[in-house]
Amino acid sequence: MNSIEVIYYPLMTESASLMVERDNKLIFIVNLKAHKTDVKRAVEELYDVKVNRVTLLITPHGEKKAFVRLQPEYKASDVAIKLGLL
Protein backbone atom coordinates (compact mmCIF):
# COMPACT_ATOMS: atom_id res chain seq x y z
CA MET A 1 0.00 0.00 0.00
CA ASN A 2 1.41 3.38 -0.87
CA SER A 3 1.11 6.42 1.41
CA ILE A 4 -1.73 8.03 -0.51
CA GLU A 5 -3.84 4.86 -0.27
CA VAL A 6 -3.31 4.57 3.49
CA ILE A 7 -4.50 7.99 4.74
CA TYR A 8 -7.90 9.20 3.59
CA TYR A 9 -8.16 12.51 5.47
CA PRO A 10 -7.24 14.20 8.76
CA LEU A 11 -9.98 14.55 11.36
CA MET A 12 -10.43 17.74 13.35
CA THR A 13 -13.03 17.93 16.08
CA GLU A 14 -13.04 19.81 19.34
CA SER A 15 -11.49 16.86 21.19
CA ALA A 16 -8.99 16.35 18.38
CA SER A 17 -7.83 19.96 18.65
CA LEU A 18 -7.24 19.41 22.38
CA MET A 19 -5.15 16.34 21.57
CA VAL A 20 -3.08 18.37 19.10
CA GLU A 21 -2.19 20.92 21.74
CA ARG A 22 -2.04 18.74 24.87
CA ASP A 23 -0.75 15.35 23.66
CA ASN A 24 1.06 16.24 20.40
CA LYS A 25 -1.29 13.88 18.49
CA LEU A 26 -2.95 14.02 15.09
CA ILE A 27 -6.03 12.01 14.10
CA PHE A 28 -6.59 10.53 10.65
CA ILE A 29 -9.22 8.36 9.00
CA VAL A 30 -7.28 5.56 7.30
CA ASN A 31 -7.82 2.54 5.08
CA LEU A 32 -9.43 -0.41 6.86
CA LYS A 33 -6.64 -2.69 5.64
CA ALA A 34 -3.85 -0.43 6.97
CA HIS A 35 -1.68 -1.60 9.86
CA LYS A 36 0.15 0.55 12.40
CA THR A 37 3.39 0.32 10.44
CA ASP A 38 1.60 1.41 7.25
CA VAL A 39 0.14 4.46 9.00
CA LYS A 40 3.47 5.36 10.60
CA ARG A 41 5.32 5.15 7.28
CA ALA A 42 2.63 7.14 5.45
CA VAL A 43 2.56 9.99 8.00
CA GLU A 44 6.35 10.21 8.04
CA GLU A 45 6.54 10.31 4.23
CA LEU A 46 3.66 12.71 3.62
CA TYR A 47 4.25 15.23 6.41
CA ASP A 48 8.05 15.03 7.01
CA VAL A 49 7.77 14.25 10.72
CA LYS A 50 8.88 11.40 12.98
CA VAL A 51 6.13 9.32 14.59
CA ASN A 52 6.44 8.10 18.16
CA ARG A 53 3.33 5.92 18.40
CA VAL A 54 0.23 4.92 16.43
CA THR A 55 -3.03 3.71 17.96
CA LEU A 56 -5.84 2.38 15.77
CA LEU A 57 -9.54 1.88 16.40
CA ILE A 58 -12.59 1.11 14.29
CA THR A 59 -15.53 3.46 14.80
CA PRO A 60 -19.16 2.32 15.01
CA HIS A 61 -19.57 3.76 11.49
CA GLY A 62 -17.04 1.25 10.15
CA GLU A 63 -14.16 3.67 9.65
CA LYS A 64 -10.65 3.13 10.98
CA LYS A 65 -9.29 6.00 13.03
CA ALA A 66 -5.57 6.46 13.67
CA PHE A 67 -4.22 8.45 16.60
CA VAL A 68 -0.66 9.43 15.71
CA ARG A 69 1.65 10.78 18.41
CA LEU A 70 4.65 12.67 17.07
CA GLN A 71 8.18 12.70 18.48
CA PRO A 72 8.74 15.58 20.96
CA GLU A 73 10.92 17.55 18.53
CA TYR A 74 7.97 17.87 16.11
CA LYS A 75 4.81 19.86 16.85
CA ALA A 76 1.42 18.47 15.86
CA SER A 77 0.09 22.03 15.76
CA ASP A 78 2.58 22.91 12.98
CA VAL A 79 1.37 19.97 10.87
CA ALA A 80 -2.27 20.86 11.59
CA ILE A 81 -1.66 24.43 10.43
CA LYS A 82 -0.06 23.16 7.19
CA LEU A 83 -3.13 20.99 6.62
CA GLY A 84 -5.42 23.95 7.24
CA LEU A 85 -7.02 22.39 10.32
CA LEU A 86 -6.08 25.11 12.83
C-alpha positions as semicolon CSV with decimal commas, in nm:
position;residue;x (nm);y (nm);z (nm)
1;M;0,000;0,000;0,000
2;N;0,141;0,338;-0,087
3;S;0,111;0,642;0,141
4;I;-0,173;0,803;-0,051
5;E;-0,384;0,486;-0,027
6;V;-0,331;0,457;0,349
7;I;-0,450;0,799;0,474
8;Y;-0,790;0,920;0,359
9;Y;-0,816;1,251;0,547
10;P;-0,724;1,420;0,876
11;L;-0,998;1,455;1,136
12;M;-1,043;1,774;1,335
13;T;-1,303;1,793;1,608
14;E;-1,304;1,981;1,934
15;S;-1,149;1,686;2,119
16;A;-0,899;1,635;1,838
17;S;-0,783;1,996;1,865
18;L;-0,724;1,941;2,238
19;M;-0,515;1,634;2,157
20;V;-0,308;1,837;1,910
21;E;-0,219;2,092;2,174
22;R;-0,204;1,874;2,487
23;D;-0,075;1,535;2,366
24;N;0,106;1,624;2,040
25;K;-0,129;1,388;1,849
26;L;-0,295;1,402;1,509
27;I;-0,603;1,201;1,410
28;F;-0,659;1,053;1,065
29;I;-0,922;0,836;0,900
30;V;-0,728;0,556;0,730
31;N;-0,782;0,254;0,508
32;L;-0,943;-0,041;0,686
33;K;-0,664;-0,269;0,564
34;A;-0,385;-0,043;0,697
35;H;-0,168;-0,160;0,986
36;K;0,015;0,055;1,240
37;T;0,339;0,032;1,044
38;D;0,160;0,141;0,725
39;V;0,014;0,446;0,900
40;K;0,347;0,536;1,060
41;R;0,532;0,515;0,728
42;A;0,263;0,714;0,545
43;V;0,256;0,999;0,800
44;E;0,635;1,021;0,804
45;E;0,654;1,031;0,423
46;L;0,366;1,271;0,362
47;Y;0,425;1,523;0,641
48;D;0,805;1,503;0,701
49;V;0,777;1,425;1,072
50;K;0,888;1,140;1,298
51;V;0,613;0,932;1,459
52;N;0,644;0,810;1,816
53;R;0,333;0,592;1,840
54;V;0,023;0,492;1,643
55;T;-0,303;0,371;1,796
56;L;-0,584;0,238;1,577
57;L;-0,954;0,188;1,640
58;I;-1,259;0,111;1,429
59;T;-1,553;0,346;1,480
60;P;-1,916;0,232;1,501
61;H;-1,957;0,376;1,149
62;G;-1,704;0,125;1,015
63;E;-1,416;0,367;0,965
64;K;-1,065;0,313;1,098
65;K;-0,929;0,600;1,303
66;A;-0,557;0,646;1,367
67;F;-0,422;0,845;1,660
68;V;-0,066;0,943;1,571
69;R;0,165;1,078;1,841
70;L;0,465;1,267;1,707
71;Q;0,818;1,270;1,848
72;P;0,874;1,558;2,096
73;E;1,092;1,755;1,853
74;Y;0,797;1,787;1,611
75;K;0,481;1,986;1,685
76;A;0,142;1,847;1,586
77;S;0,009;2,203;1,576
78;D;0,258;2,291;1,298
79;V;0,137;1,997;1,087
80;A;-0,227;2,086;1,159
81;I;-0,166;2,443;1,043
82;K;-0,006;2,316;0,719
83;L;-0,313;2,099;0,662
84;G;-0,542;2,395;0,724
85;L;-0,702;2,239;1,032
86;L;-0,608;2,511;1,283
